[in-house]
Amino acid sequence: MIRVFLLAILILMSSTAYGSDYGFGTKVMSTDLDVGRPLFCTPAGTMVGFWDVGTPGYDESDPVYLHIARFCAGLIDANDIRLTGIDNHSPGSKVTFSDVDMNKPLTLLPSTINFLNIHGSQAYDLEDPVYLHQYNCEPNYMTTAMTVQGQASGQNGFALFVGGSGLVGGSRGSQRDDFKEQIPYRGGLSVPRTSCIEFTDGYKMLVTDYVVGGIPQVAGIWRGLVVEVIHGVKADYYHVLDTWYVKIDSNRTGGQCLLVDGAANSGSAISSQALLIRTNDVRLNATPSMLPGTKVVNFDPDQNKLLDTPAFARFLSSGSDTARIRFFDVNGNSIYDYPDDMYLNHPSGTASGIVTVNNVRLSGPVNASPV
């Protein structure tokens, strides 16, 4: 009897000593080896954010991360999970200390996780795809929520003059004359659908835009310093020479924000239009024609489809709920770290949470060590 008991323990230990070999965005099936594994809650403050690598504001080129906020709030940290790919790092991979995105500025992405009810049933089914649905109320806002350098305060009073007269700062309907400090682009990063613009002082900016000409022009004076501008189709890009201060004057008009912050788990609390799949939402598992970790773009077949409620998880400035974002502690050290597998644990199986059929794997296989 004792031998049988010890053998059972050894089998259990051998089956749970290693991380999952299943890919990011796959759903747990009844015959999978990780079914029944115990799960643990992520630390308080777990959030979704993006690295703003192009035109300031969340767009198609920006990689998205599940940020496990144990230490570095506002910076991409080791063991954060990429929900979209960047360079040669695939969705579901984890950030390591030598990666290009380690310690880069991270901006909160107000978002929820919802599913698309394919068959119109009353439940969440195996065929239903899951999305990270973002509530970005401004189409081209500056990344001021979290930056390495922080916000530059008290820097208003922008006065641009063309030919000696005429205020340019609000020429496109924007009366905000504030400059923000932004780290210059230093190369070494391959981002599709972006352009690198350069001002005469050597300051470079990565923008998701079609640049008109690309030659900087003198726009005026700000606090005694020369300001240059480069024109794009989406926006005009202003830079104060010999500083890191920039200002983006968008050509696009901001739409109405349909989200009542903190109420995105209730379909009756917000407009149904706010629950439509929109451009730059992230697919967390595969659809019939799209891979997990891809972003929704215009004219995709799932664009403008109505997501179901309540949300499985919420990453909002108020009313956040990450209870279903749980991890399996592969090495048994009671903290989330590199080898651990991350899941969207719905359904949860038990009150404390175990890996259950129809859970979505939010991380992929890892190397033996984080190198």
N, C-alpha and C positions, 0 to 999 in steps of 0.2 A: 504493500500500500504506500509506504514511504517512497519507494522507488518511482512509483507511478506519479506521485505528487511532485517529486523533484524533476522528473522528466517533463511534466506539464509546465513547470516554471521555466525550464530551459528552453522549451519551444516558444513560450510567450516572450522570453527575453530576446531570443534570436529573431523573432518576427517583428519586434519593435525597436531593435537597436539601430536600424538604418532608416534613412529618410525614404520618402516615396520616390519611385521611379516613374511615376505618372507625370504627364506634361501639364504645364500651366493651362488653366481654362478648361481642363477636362472635368467631366462630372463623375462622381463616385457611383459605380455600379455594384450590384448585389454580390458579384463574385470577386470584387477587388480586394487586394490583400490588406488595405488600410481600413476597411470597414471595422467599426467597433473601437478604434483607437481613442483613448481619452484625450480631450481637448482642454485648453486653458485659455483664459481671457487675455487679450493683449493689454499692455499698460494703458493707464488713463492718458488721454491726450493723443491717442492714435488718430491720424488724420490722413487725408489725401491731399497732395499738393503737386505742383508742376514746376519744372525748371524753365524759366522764361529765356529761351535761347535765341529768339528772333525778335520780331516787332513786339514791343512791350504789350502785354495782355495775352491771355490764353488763346492759342490757335493750334492749327494742325501740326506744326513743327515741334511743339513743346512736349517733352517726355513727362509722363505722369507717374507718380510714386505713391505707394502705401508707406507712409512714414510712421515708424514705430517710435513714439516720442519718449524714449527713456532719458536721453541726455540733450541732444542738439536740436532744440526747437528752432526752426527757421533755416536749418541747413540740412542738405541731404547727408544721411549718416550711413555708416556701415550696417548692413543687413536690412536696410530699406528695400522694398520690393518694387521693381519696375513693372508697372501695369501696361506700359507701352515700351517699344524698343528704342534704343538709341545706339548709334555706331554699330559695333558688332555684338552688342548686348541685347538679348532677346527678351520679350515680355515674360515675366515670371522669374527672371534672374535677380540675384541679390547684389547689392552694391558692396564692393570690397574697398579696402584702403587705397589700392593702387589704381582704381578706376577713374576715368576722366570726369565723372559726375560727383565724385566724393567731395563733400564740403561745399558744394555749389548752393547758391541761394534757392530756397524753396518757398513758393507762394501757395497759401491755402487755396484750394479749389472747392468752393461750396458745391456739394454734390450728394447724391443718394445712390444706393444700389437698388434697382428695381428689375422686374422681369417682364418680358413680353409674352402675353398669353396667346400662344399660337393657335390653340384649338378652341379657345373660348370656354374652357372648363371652369369649374369653381375652385381649382387648386393649381398649385405650382407643379408642373409636370416635367418629366425628363427632357422632353423636346423643347421646353421653353428657354430661350436664351436670356442671359442676364447682362445688364448694362450698368456702367457707371454713368449716371445721368447728371450733367453739370448745370448749375444755375448761375451762370455768369451774366449779371445784369447789365454790364457795360461791355460793348463789343471790343473796346480797345483801351482798357484802363491801364494806368501805370502800375507796375509791380511795387506797391508800397506796403503790402501787408507784412512781408518778411524779406529783408535783404541783408546782405553781409554788412554793408556800410550803414544801414539804417536810413531813416528819413532825414532829409535836409529841411529843417524847420525855419520859418521866418524868412523864406527866400522869395517872397512875392515882390511885386513891383516891376514886372517885366515890361519894358518899353522898347518895342522894335520900331525902327523908322526906315522907310524906303524912300530914297531921294530926299531925306531930311524931314519928311513928315509922313503922317499916317500910321496909326497903330495897327500892327499886324497880328498881335497875339490872339485876337478874337475874330479873325477874318473869316473863319469857317464856322461861326456860331459858338465857338468855345471861348468863354470869358475867363477861363482859368489861366493865369499867367505864371503858374508855378513851374519851376524847374525841379527835376529830381536827379539825385546822384545815381549813376548806373555804371557798373564795372565795364570797361571797354572789352570788346571781343579781341582775344589774343590768338585766335587760330587754333588748329589742332583738333577741330570738331567738325565732323561731316554731318550736316543737317539738310535733308532734302527740301526743295522749294523755298530756299532762303537766299538772300543776297547780302553780301558784305559791303557796306558803304564806309567811306573814309573821308574825314575832314582834313583840312590843310595842316592841322597840328599833329596828324597821325592818329587821332582818335578813331577807332573802328567800332561799328555797330552792326550786329546781325539782325536783319529785318525780314519778315515774311511779306514781301511786297515786290511789285514791279517798279524798279527805280527809273525815273524819267531823266535820262542824261547822266546822272551820277556825279555831276560836277557841283561842288559846294559853292554857294553864293552868299555874299555878305548880306545878312538880314537886318543888322542894326547893332545896338549897344545894350548890354545888361550889366548894371552896376559897374560901369567903366570898362567892361570886357566885350570883345567883339563876339558877335553871335553869327554863326553860319547856318544855312538851311540846305537840305537836299530834298527834292520833291519826289514823292512816290505816288502811285495810283491810289493807294489806300490812305496815305497820310503824308504830312510834311514833317521832316525830322530836323529839329533845331539842336544845335550844340554850342555851348559856351566854350570858346577856344581856351586851351591850356587848363581845362578843368575836366571833371567827369560829369558835369551837369548837362542834361538833355531835356528836351520837351517834345512830345509827339502831339501834333494837331491833326486829329483824325478827320478824314473826309466823310466817314460814315456817321450817321445819326444813331444815337442809342435808342433801342426799343424799350418798351415798358417792361419792368421787372415783374414777372408773374408770380414769383415765389413769396409767400409769407414766411419769413425766416423762422425755422423751428417747427413748421407745420407741414413739412413735406411728406410726412407719413400718413396724411389723411387726405384722400381725394376730395373731400368736401371742403377742406380748408383752403385749397388753392384752385386756381383756374385749371380746367382740364387741358388747356393749351400748354401749360407749364409741364405737363407730363408727356408731351410728344417727344419722341426721340429726335435729337437735334444734332447739327453739325458739331463734331469734336467730342460727342459722347464716346465712351470707350466700351468695346465689346469685351466682356469678361469670360465668355466662352464662345465656341464656334456657332455660327449660323450656317444655313445651307450653302451660302456663297462667300462667307467672310471668315477669317481666322480670328482667334482670340488675341486680344492686345492690339487690334486695329481700331482706328478711329472712324466714326461715321463722317462721310463727306457728302457734299451735295449730289443728289440723284442716286444715292445708294438705295437699294430696295427696301431697307428698313427705316429710311428717313421718314419722319413725321408719323410713325406708328405710335399708338397710344400705349404707354407703359401701365402696368398694374400697380395697385397699392394694396396694403401698406408697404413701405420701403423695408427692405431687409436690413439696411444700415444707413445711417445718416452722418455726413461729415459737414456740419454747419457751424456757424459762429455761435449759435445757441440751439439747444435742443438736440445735440448730437447723440447718436446711439450706435456704439460699436460692439455691442454685446455678442453679436453673431460672428464677429471677426475673431477667430480663435486659432490657436496653433497646437500642434502636437510636439511635445518636448522630447525630441529624438535622443539627446544625450543625457536627459534626466537631471539637468542642473537647475531646474525650477525657474529659469529665465528664458526669454526668447533670444535666440542667437542664430548663427549662420546655418547649422544643419537642420533647424526646425522647419516643419512643413506648415504652411498657412492655408486655412480653409474659410470659405463662407459657409458657416454651419447652420444652414436652414434646409430641411428641418434639423432640429438639434438632437433628436434621438432620446436624450435624457435631459433632466433639468440642468445638469452640470455640463452637458455637451459631449457627444462622441461622434466620430466620423460616421456619417449616415448616407444612405443612398440619396442621390440628387444634390449632395453638397458639391460646391465648386472649389477646385484647387486653385488657390491664389498665388502659389509659388510653384516653380518647376524643380526638377532634380538639381542638386548642387554637387560641386566637386568634393573630394575627400577633405579638403581644407580650403579656407577662403584666400586663395592666392591666384 
